[in-house]
């Protein structure tokens, strides 16, 4: 009898203890994903404070509640929860693939994902462009454990349809807005990627850049963003503009998160000849996260890339002082003769757009009826929603180009690449004996104007874009509550160096501030 009473008492005590634990767990606040970094998410996953399934649920809930006002997302992966459950099971079994395991991310909607979602590039002409296989960069991320949560809105056709476009607008996704001030631009063309991460709809995203399309929206949304060396990341399965300048790149809240995402993206692809050296240059970028990397670093200051706005210049001077305090030796570079670089770039991009886009469209599913650039131009003329706010003059000029064998194009491309690369960034580094260059990325976000299009004051993106060299932007501060970024630019394959310099600056300043809570 005494034994039975003891058993009953122990059972009751056990039940009370379990009930108390359950009440404590239910009373504990849910892990808040709003401004969490990949590093923080991984720590919470490791400690059992959250699951990947719970992360997906929270991000989807935030998208449902807040994205209708920001329009950063075009489509959601219907299998995201299923993928999260699978990765949670792997974690429970002791298998963790790396820093991206179980982390939901967004990808720009010009990148193929074989999850039953169309790759639209924002165009109604591609709403039936459902790929049969992932772009290699997406497959690498999935193999690294990332969960493709959503496809992000973008400036339609990566912002090369009209010379009077409004960045962030696409006929499919509407107008992506800046979460710091929804009356202002999110920049482009990776507008939705920048907005989604800044607004807490994903901890990181993949954008693409031809000239400024990763770095500008990153800077304007207070993110770290990296345009890699062209050839470090595969472009197969990405709606193209230029086989010379295009690249995908990571966008996140911190340099450490950019490093983690880049590690999952980089690598050679037999179908993309530009990436033949990628495996040789790919690194463990987490090893570059050194808080003392600025000590004794000799860095060139691109004074000719100031003047976007007086307040931006003031923030830039504060950033330079922070670099000095961390031990950097700064060398002013007041002048650089661009010559006709921007004109040459423009000529080249139009010729490359026609050739590259025709090749991409020819390989789309039969359901896609626009098989050439000329077909897309005709589609747009017949579809009022496409030309509601601006035209397609750049498309029409691209269609009139004479091809990649045209001597004018061949000469222009050779001149532009030499001017921006060996005779541009290369010369500036060499003649000033510096390891990297810094400049403001661009000014603060401009007001949205669907009548006249974008009216921004310039950027530091063109030299590294045309050269094919890496360009990292890191939050630098704010102008009247609007973020601005600090650019670190280096020679080809210098991603580890730029990440180390950007990380040291970030850790010394912690300049990033999250956007206001959405109403």
N, C-alpha and C positions, 0 to 999 in steps of 0.2 A: 504493500500500500504506500509506504514511504517513498519507494522508488518511483511509483506512478505519479505521486504528488510532485516529486522533483522534476520528472519528465514534463508534466503539464506546466510547471512554473518556468522551466527553461524554454519550452515552446512559446509560451506567452511572451517572455522577455525577448526572444528572437523576433517574433512578429512585431512587437513594439519597436524594436531597433530598426527593422526593415521599413516599417511605416514612417519612422522619423527620418530615415535616409531618403525615402521617396519624397516626403514633404520638403526636405531641405533641397533636393534636386529640383523639384517643381518650383520652389521659391527662388532658386538661383536664376539670375537673368540669362537669357539665351546669348550665345556668343554673337557679338555685333559685327557684321561683315562690312558695315558702311564704309569705313575708311581703313580697313585692315589690309596689310601687305601680304604678299606671298609668304614671307618669312614668318609673320605672325600666324597666318593660317596653318602653316606646317607645324608650328609649335603646338597650336591648339589641337590639331589632328593627332599629333604624337602623344599628347597628354590625355587624349580621350575626352576633351572638353567639347568636341564637336565632331561630326562625321562629314564626309564629302556629300552625302545625301542631304544633310541639313544645310550645308553651304549652298548647294544648288537650289534648294527650296527657298532659302532666304533671298538669294539673288533674283530668282524668278518672281518672288513676291514684290521685291523692290521695283523690278522692271514693270510689272503689271500696274503698280500703284503710281509710279512717278514718270515712266518713260513717255506716256502719251503727250506730256507737255514738252519733252526734250527731243523726242524722235531720234534716238541714237541707235535703235535696234530695228533691223528689217525683218528678221525671222529668228525663231527659237528652235533649238534642237529637240525634237520630241523624244529622243532617247537619252537626254542628259541625265535624268534620274536613274535610268537603268545602268548607264555607265558609272555613275557615282556609286551605286550599290555594288557593282562588280569590283571597283577599286577599293571600297571599304572592306570587302571580303578578302581581297589580297592583303590589305594592311593587317587585318586580324590574323592572317596566316603567316605574318612576318615578312611579307614581300613588299618592299617599298622601292619603287623604281628610281626615285631621286627627288629633287626639290620641287618638281611639278606634280608629283603623285597626288591625284585626287583634287587638283586645283582647277576650278572652272575658269575658262578664258573666253573672250570674244575674238572673232576674226572678221576682218573687213570683207564685205560682200563682193569682192572681186577675186576671191580665193576659193578654189574648188574644195568642197567638203561632201563626201559621199554619204551624207546622212539623210538623203531625201529632200534636201533644200536646194533651190535654184541658186546659181551664181549669176546675179543680175547686173553687177556693176552699177546698180541704181536705175537701169534702163528697162522700160516696159518691153523692149525688143527681146530681152533675155529672160523673161519670166518663166520660160519653159526649158531653160538651160540647166537641167538637173544632171550633174556629172556622175559618171559610173564609178569613179575612183577619186580618192583624195589627192590634192596637190601634195607633192613630197614633203613640203614644209609642214603641212597639217599632219601627215602620217608620222613624221618624226616627233611632233608634239604629242600625238596620241600615244605613240610607243613610249614616250617619256612619262606617261601617266596623266597628262593634261586632259581635261574634259572640255570639249567644244560646247559651250553653253549657248552661243547665239552668233548670228552674223550681223555685223554692224553696218549702219548707214554710211554713206560716203557722198562726196561731191560726184555727181554722175559722170561715168566714164573717167574717173580720177581727174576731173576738172580740166579736160582738154577739148571740150565740145565748143565752148564759146569764149571769146575774149571779154565778155561782159557778164560772166556767170556770178552767182552768189554761192560762195563756198558752203558746203554742207547740204545743198539741195539736190534731191534726186526725185524723179517722177515716181519711183517705187516707194521710197521711204519718207518723202516730204523733206522738211527743213530741219536738220539737226541744229540744236541751239546750245549756247554756252551755259553751263550750270552756274557759273559765277555771275552771269547777267544774261538771262534768256533773250534780251533785246539785241545781244551782240553775237558776233560770229564765233563759231567753234573752229574756224580756219579749215583747211582741207589739204589733200582730199580725204585723209583718214579722220574725218570730222566725227563720225559716230564712234569710232574707236576711242578717240580722246574724251568725248563727252561721257561715254559709258563708264570708263574707268574713273574719271573725276567724280561722277555722280554716284558711284558705289554700286554699279550694276554688274561689275566684274572686277577682280583685283588687277587684271592685266589684259592687254589686247595685242593683236598683231595688226599693224598697218602696212601700207606700202608707200614707197616714195620714188618719184622720178626727179622732182626738185621741190623739196620742202614739205612733202605730204605726210611724213612722220614727224619731223622736227617742229614744224609750225603748230599743228594742233596739240602736240605735247606741250610746247612752251605756253600756249594760250590757255591750256587747261591745267597748268601747274603739275605737269608730269615729267618724268625722265623719259626720254625717247632716243633711240639710236637708229640712225641710218647706217647700216654696215657697209663695209667695202663691197662693191658690186662683185659678186662671185662667191661670197661667203655663204649665202643662203640661196637655195634653189628658187627659180622663177617659174618652173613648169607648173601648169595648172592655175596660173594667175592671169587674169585679163590684162593684156600688155599695153604699154605705150611704146617704150624704147628698150630694145635688147642691150643697149649700151649703158643706160642710166637706171633702169628699174631695179628695185630690190624690196623685199619685205623687211620689216624691222619691228622690234619689240617696243611697247609703250606700257609704262607702269608708274606706280607712285614713288618708287625709290630706285636708285642705281642698282642696288643688290637684286631687286626683282627683275630689272632689265637684264642683268647678267644671267640670272637663272633662266629667263625665257630665251635669251640668245643661245645659251648652251643647248637648249632643246630644239632650236631651229637650224643651227649651222651644220654644214656638211655638204659633201660632193653629191652631185646628181648626174648620172650618165646622160640624161636627156637634156641637160643644160651645160653646154661646153664651157661657159664662163666659170663654172664651179669646180673645174678640174683640180685647182689648188686648195680648195676649201678644207678638205680633211687634213692637209698638212698645216694649215693655219688655225684650225679650230682649237680652242683651248678650254680649260676649266676656268671660266671667267670669275668664279667665286674666289680664286686665288689672287685676283687683282683688286679685291676690296681691302685696300690698305689706307688707313686713316692718315698716315704720315706721308703719303705719296707726293704731296706738293713740296715737301722740304727739298730745297736746292734745285727744284725743277725750273728750268729756264723756258719761259712761255712768251710768245709773241702776242701783242695786243693789237687787234685790227681796228685802229682808229677810223679807217675809212668805212667801217661798217657801223658807225654810230650815226646819230641824227634822225633816227626813226621817230623820236619824240623827246623833248627835253626831260620829262620825268623818267623815261626809260634810261637816258644817259646818266641821270643821278643814281638810279639803282645800280647801273653798271659800274660806276665809280666805287660804290659801296662794295660790290662784289670783288673788284680789283684789290681793294684794301684787305678784304678777307683772304684773298690769295696770298698777298704779301705777308700777312700775319702768320700764315701757315708755312712760310719759308720759301715761297716761290719768288724767283727773280723775273721781273716783268720787263719786256722790251717793247717800247712803242713802235708800231709800224703805221705811220700816218698816211701813206699813199700807196696806191697800187693801180696801175693802168689796166683796167679790164678790156680796153679796146672795144671791139664789137662782139664780145663774148656772148652777151644775151641774144643778139640777133642771130649769131651762128647757132646757138643752142636751139632757138625757136625753129629755124629752118630744118635742123636735123630731126627734132622731135616730130615734126609734121610728116616728114618722109618715113621715119621709123614707125610712126603710128599706123600709116596705111599698110605697110608691109606686115608688121607684126600682128595687127588686129585682124587682117584678112586671114593670116595663117591660123590664128586662134579660132575665129568663127568657122573656118572650114572644118575644124575638128569637133564642133559642138554636136549634140544629139540632133537627129533628123527633125525633131519637133521645133527646133529653132529655125525659123524661116529666113532670118536676116543672115546671109552667109558671107557678106562682104561689107566693107565700110560704105560702099555705095548703097547697098540694101538698107543699112541703118539710116542713112541720110533720107532715103525715100520713106522709110517707116516713120521717121520723126515728122516729116512734112504732112503725113496722113494722120498723125495722132496729135490732136490739140493739146493733150496733157503734157506732151514732151516739150512743146515750144511755148508754154504758158507764160514763162517769165523771161526767157532769153533764147537766143537762136543757136545756130550751129556753124558759125563762120569758120571756126578752126577745123571742123570736120570737112567742110567744103574745100578749104585750102589744102588740107592733107590729101583729099581725093585727087586734087589737081597735080600733085607731085609726080615726078618721073621715075621713082623707084630707087632702090639702094645702089644700083650701078650707075646712076646719074653722076657725071663728073663733078657737078656743082655740090651735090650732097657729099660725095667722097672727100672732096677738098675741105668742105665746111666741117665735117666730123673730125678729120685729122687735125685741123687747126684748133677747133674748140677743145678737144681732149688735151692737146699739147699746151694750150694757153692756160687751162685751168689746173692741169696736173703738174708735169715737170717744170713748166715755166710760170706756174702760179703758186699753188701751195708748196710744191717742192722747192721752188726758188726762195719763197718767203722763209721756209724753215732753214734752208741751207745758208742763205746770206745773213740771216739774223742769229744763226747758231742757237735755234730754239727747238724744243721737242714737240711742241703743239702750239696751236693758235686759239685765242679766245675772242669772242665778240658777243654782243646781244643777239639772240636768235632772231627776234623781230620785236615790234612794238606791242602794246596791249591790243586786245580784241577791239575791232571796229564795229560800229553799229550796222545791223543788217539792213540792206537796201536792195529789195527785189526789183526795183525800177532801174537803178543804175548799175547794180552789181557791186562787187567788192571795191573797197577804197582803203586799202592798207598802204603803209608807208615804206615797205621794203623789208628785206631779210638778209641774213648771211648764209643762205642755203645754196646759192648757185655754184660757187667754186667747188665745194666738195661733191655736189650733185653731178656736175659735168665731168669732173676728174674721176668720179667713181670711188672717192675716198671716204672714210668713215666720218661721221658727224654725230656727236652726242650733245643733247640739250638737257640741262638740269634746272629745276626751279631756282630763280635768282631773287625773287621778291615780287612785290605788287606795285601797280600804279593805280591809285584810286580804287583799290580792291580787285583789280584785274591782274592776273598773273603775267609775268614776263620771264623768259628763260635765258640762261647763260650757255653759249655754245662752246664746245671743245672740239677742235678740228685737227686731224693728223694725217699722216701718210697712209698709203694702202696697208691693210692688215694690222693697223695699230689699235684695234679694239681693246686689247688688254691695257694699253697705256691710257687711252681715253677714259676707260671705266675706272681705272685707279685714280686719275686726276679728278674726275667728276665725283667719285665717291668721297674723296678727301674733302672737296669743297662742300659737298652736301652735309657731311658729318660736322663740319666746322660751323655751318650757318643754319641748317634746318630751316631753310627759307620757305618751304612749301606750307601753305595753309589750305585746308579743305574748303570746298565751296559752302555757301550758306545752305542750311537744311531746306529741302524743297517744301513749298507750302501746298 
